[in-house]
């Protein structure tokens, strides 16, 4: 039997396994089976904590898989969950989590919130990546009532649409069409963004490989960055997602900070052999 934790950040939920003591056989196929909400445990992302690579300065490596088993480069809410675990384990508030997108320095606060440095916002079209050269502040992309999104990479690709009322949008219909648009060779996370005030944003995100989630940390970072680039908000704002609120700041050095709550729903055990490898 293998131990796991079910955790979430603003409703963005994760199944977290610890492989620092040795591999558990968490293959992409097995991860997808466990992520299934009907026949497995169920989650937005499947997380494995692994030993950090040598000479990286990290405290742990976090492997992220979407519910389809495909590996993701970054997940801000999952990073905060792992930081919370390691901080309680070690007594050190400062932690560095290594991901496929690089090191993410973070700090666990006494009030239960965690702040993660998500790294620099990448704005050039090859970094998103896009299929062809294009101004990332105004993409030539439209679907239904949506048009003219902005794009940024936060370790994974994001396209942000600005709308007058998020509640009126058929996100579940538009999301998968835009995620798989040929403009995005690696698919994309699609943000539906309503600016409420110069320091407040309403956001819903269709995540690639996961669908509509209650929160998307990297999507919240993308929304703030792209809204500021459009002159709609300042460099710091509260991003309101379906599951709560995240505080996002885009520093002058281009790094994006995300602060928000972390919760552990339950701890469980699972027979991994019951799931296909």
C-alpha positions as CSV (number, residue, x, y, z in Angstrom):
1,X,0.0,0.0,0.0
2,X,1.2,3.5,-0.8
3,X,0.4,6.6,1.2
4,X,-0.9,9.7,-0.5
5,X,-2.3,13.1,0.4
6,X,-5.3,14.8,-1.2
7,X,-4.6,18.6,-1.1
8,X,-6.0,21.7,-2.8
9,X,-5.3,25.4,-3.3
10,X,-8.5,27.3,-3.8
11,X,-10.3,24.2,-4.9
12,X,-7.6,23.2,-7.4
13,X,-7.1,19.7,-6.1
14,X,-4.1,17.2,-6.2
15,X,-3.2,13.7,-5.3
16,X,0.3,13.9,-3.9
17,X,2.7,11.0,-3.6
18,X,6.2,11.1,-2.0
19,X,8.9,9.3,-4.0
20,X,11.9,10.7,-2.2
21,X,12.6,7.4,-0.5
22,X,12.3,5.5,-3.8
23,X,10.2,5.1,-6.9
24,X,6.6,3.8,-6.6
25,X,6.0,3.0,-10.2
26,X,3.9,6.1,-10.9
27,X,3.8,5.7,-14.7
28,X,1.7,8.1,-16.9
29,X,-0.9,5.4,-17.4
30,X,-1.2,4.7,-13.6
31,X,-1.3,8.4,-12.8
32,X,-4.2,8.9,-15.2
33,X,-6.1,6.0,-13.7
34,X,-5.7,7.4,-10.2
35,X,-6.6,10.9,-11.3
36,X,-10.0,9.6,-12.7
37,X,-12.8,11.0,-10.5
38,X,-15.0,7.9,-10.9
39,X,-12.7,4.9,-10.7
40,X,-9.6,6.5,-9.0
41,X,-9.0,9.0,-6.3
42,X,-9.7,12.0,-8.6
43,X,-7.7,15.2,-9.0
44,X,-6.9,18.1,-11.3
45,X,-3.2,17.2,-11.2
46,X,-1.3,14.2,-10.1
47,X,1.9,15.2,-8.1
48,X,5.0,13.1,-7.3
49,X,7.6,14.6,-4.9
50,X,11.0,13.3,-5.9
51,X,14.6,13.9,-4.7
52,X,16.0,17.1,-6.1
53,X,18.5,16.9,-9.0
54,X,22.1,17.4,-7.8
55,X,23.6,21.0,-7.8
56,X,20.2,22.7,-8.4
57,X,19.8,24.2,-4.9
58,X,16.4,22.7,-4.7
59,X,14.8,20.9,-1.7
60,X,12.7,18.6,-3.8
61,X,11.6,17.9,-7.4
62,X,7.9,18.1,-8.2
63,X,6.7,16.0,-11.1
64,X,3.3,17.2,-12.4
65,X,0.9,15.2,-14.5
66,X,-2.5,16.2,-15.9
67,X,-5.4,13.9,-15.6
68,X,-4.6,12.4,-19.0
69,X,-1.1,11.4,-17.7
70,X,0.8,14.0,-19.7
71,X,3.5,15.8,-17.9
72,X,3.1,19.6,-17.2
73,X,5.8,22.1,-16.7
74,X,4.4,24.2,-13.9
75,X,1.5,24.3,-11.4
76,X,1.5,27.2,-8.9
77,X,-1.2,25.8,-6.6
78,X,0.5,22.4,-6.4
79,X,3.8,24.1,-5.7
80,X,2.2,25.8,-2.7
81,X,0.9,22.5,-1.5
82,X,4.3,20.8,-1.7
83,X,5.9,23.8,0.0
84,X,3.4,23.5,2.9
85,X,4.3,19.8,3.3
86,X,8.0,20.4,3.3
87,X,7.8,23.4,5.6
88,X,5.9,21.4,8.2
89,X,8.2,18.5,7.8
90,X,11.5,20.5,8.2
91,X,10.4,23.5,10.2
92,X,11.9,25.8,7.5
93,X,9.6,28.3,6.0
94,X,11.7,28.9,2.9
95,X,11.8,26.1,0.3
96,X,12.9,25.7,-3.3
97,X,10.9,23.4,-5.5
98,X,12.4,22.2,-8.7
99,X,10.0,21.6,-11.7
100,X,10.4,20.9,-15.3
101,X,10.2,24.7,-15.7
102,X,13.1,25.3,-13.3
103,X,13.4,26.3,-9.6
104,X,10.5,27.9,-7.8
105,X,11.6,29.6,-4.5
106,X,8.8,29.8,-2.0
107,X,7.9,30.8,1.6
108,X,5.3,29.3,3.9
109,X,3.7,32.0,6.1
110,X,2.5,31.5,9.7
111,X,-1.1,32.2,8.7
112,X,-1.2,29.1,6.4
113,X,-0.7,30.9,3.1
114,X,2.3,30.2,0.8
115,X,4.0,32.6,-1.6
116,X,5.7,31.1,-4.7
117,X,8.1,32.9,-7.1
118,X,6.7,31.5,-10.3
119,X,9.7,32.9,-12.2
120,X,9.8,35.4,-15.1
121,X,6.9,35.9,-17.4
122,X,8.1,34.9,-20.9
123,X,6.5,37.0,-23.6
124,X,8.2,36.1,-26.9
125,X,6.2,34.0,-29.3
126,X,8.8,31.1,-29.5
127,X,8.7,30.9,-25.6
128,X,4.9,30.4,-25.4
129,X,5.2,28.6,-27.9
130,X,3.2,29.7,-30.9
131,X,3.2,28.0,-34.2
132,X,4.2,31.2,-36.0
133,X,5.6,34.6,-35.4
134,X,3.0,36.9,-33.8
135,X,2.6,39.8,-31.4
136,X,1.8,38.0,-28.1
137,X,-0.1,41.0,-26.8
138,X,-2.6,40.6,-29.6
139,X,-3.0,37.1,-31.0
140,X,-4.8,36.5,-34.2
141,X,-7.2,34.1,-32.6
142,X,-11.0,34.1,-32.2
143,X,-13.8,31.7,-31.3
144,X,-17.5,32.5,-30.8
145,X,-17.7,35.8,-28.9
146,X,-14.0,35.8,-28.1
147,X,-11.2,37.5,-29.9
148,X,-7.8,39.2,-29.5
149,X,-6.2,37.4,-26.6
150,X,-2.8,38.0,-25.1
151,X,-0.3,35.2,-24.5
152,X,2.4,34.5,-22.0
153,X,4.4,31.5,-20.8
154,X,4.5,30.9,-17.0
155,X,6.4,27.7,-17.5
156,X,3.4,26.5,-19.5
157,X,1.5,28.3,-22.3
158,X,-1.4,30.6,-21.5
159,X,-3.8,32.6,-23.7
160,X,-5.9,35.3,-21.9
161,X,-9.1,36.6,-23.3
162,X,-10.6,39.8,-21.8
163,X,-14.4,39.9,-21.5
164,X,-17.1,42.0,-20.0
165,X,-18.8,39.2,-18.1
166,X,-17.2,35.9,-17.4
167,X,-20.4,34.4,-16.0
168,X,-22.1,34.6,-19.5
169,X,-19.5,32.6,-21.3
170,X,-19.9,28.9,-22.3
171,X,-16.4,28.1,-21.0
172,X,-16.8,24.4,-21.3
173,X,-17.6,24.7,-25.0
174,X,-15.0,27.3,-26.0
175,X,-12.2,26.0,-23.8
176,X,-11.4,22.7,-25.6
177,X,-11.6,24.4,-29.0
178,X,-9.1,27.0,-28.1
179,X,-6.8,24.6,-26.2
180,X,-6.3,22.6,-29.3
181,X,-6.1,25.5,-31.8
182,X,-3.2,24.9,-34.3
183,X,-1.7,28.2,-33.1
184,X,-0.6,26.3,-30.0
185,X,1.7,23.4,-30.9
186,X,1.8,22.2,-27.2
187,X,-1.8,23.2,-26.6
188,X,-2.6,26.0,-24.2
189,X,-4.3,27.0,-21.0
190,X,-7.2,29.3,-21.8
191,X,-8.0,32.2,-19.4
192,X,-11.4,34.0,-19.4
193,X,-10.7,37.3,-17.7
194,X,-12.9,40.1,-16.4
195,X,-11.2,43.1,-14.9
196,X,-13.3,44.3,-11.9
197,X,-11.0,47.1,-10.7
198,X,-7.4,48.2,-11.2
199,X,-6.5,45.8,-8.4
200,X,-9.1,43.0,-8.8
201,X,-9.6,40.4,-11.6
202,X,-12.2,37.7,-12.1
203,X,-10.8,34.6,-13.8
204,X,-11.9,31.2,-15.0
205,X,-9.4,28.9,-16.7
206,X,-9.7,25.9,-19.0
207,X,-6.6,24.0,-18.3
208,X,-4.9,21.9,-21.0
209,X,-5.3,18.2,-20.2
210,X,-7.5,19.0,-17.2
211,X,-10.5,21.1,-18.3
212,X,-12.3,23.7,-16.2
213,X,-10.8,23.8,-12.7
214,X,-11.7,25.9,-9.6
215,X,-8.4,27.6,-9.7
216,X,-5.2,27.8,-11.8
217,X,-2.2,29.4,-10.2
218,X,-0.2,29.9,-13.4
219,X,-3.4,31.1,-15.1
220,X,-3.9,33.7,-12.4
221,X,-0.3,34.9,-13.0
222,X,-0.9,35.0,-16.7
223,X,-4.1,37.0,-16.2
224,X,-2.3,39.6,-14.1
225,X,0.6,39.9,-16.5
226,X,-1.5,40.2,-19.6
227,X,-4.0,42.6,-18.0
228,X,-1.1,44.9,-16.9
229,X,0.4,44.7,-20.4
230,X,-2.9,45.9,-21.8
231,X,-3.0,48.8,-19.3
232,X,-6.0,47.4,-17.4
233,X,-4.5,46.8,-14.0
234,X,-1.4,47.6,-11.9
235,X,1.4,45.2,-11.2
236,X,-0.4,43.7,-8.2
237,X,-4.0,42.5,-8.0
238,X,-6.3,40.0,-6.3
239,X,-7.4,37.3,-8.8
240,X,-10.8,35.9,-7.9
241,X,-11.2,32.3,-9.0
242,X,-14.1,29.9,-8.6
243,X,-12.5,28.4,-5.4
244,X,-11.2,31.6,-3.7
245,X,-8.7,34.4,-4.1
246,X,-5.0,34.6,-5.1
247,X,-2.7,37.6,-4.6
248,X,-0.5,38.1,-7.7
249,X,2.4,40.5,-8.2
250,X,4.5,41.1,-11.3
251,X,7.7,42.5,-10.1
252,X,9.9,44.9,-12.1
253,X,12.4,42.1,-12.7
254,X,9.6,40.2,-14.5
255,X,9.3,37.5,-11.8
256,X,5.7,36.8,-10.8
257,X,4.7,36.1,-7.2
258,X,1.6,34.2,-6.2
259,X,0.3,34.0,-2.7
260,X,-2.7,31.9,-1.5
261,X,-4.0,29.3,0.9
262,X,-3.3,25.6,1.1
263,X,-5.5,22.8,2.5
264,X,-5.1,19.1,3.2
265,X,-8.4,17.3,2.6
266,X,-7.3,13.9,3.7
267,X,-4.5,11.3,3.9
268,X,-5.1,7.8,2.4
269,X,-3.5,4.6,1.3
270,X,-3.9,3.0,-2.1
271,X,-2.9,-0.3,-3.7
272,X,-1.0,0.8,-6.7
273,X,-1.0,-2.7,-8.2
274,X,-4.7,-2.4,-8.7
275,X,-4.1,0.3,-11.4
276,X,-2.5,-0.6,-14.7
277,X,1.1,0.4,-15.1
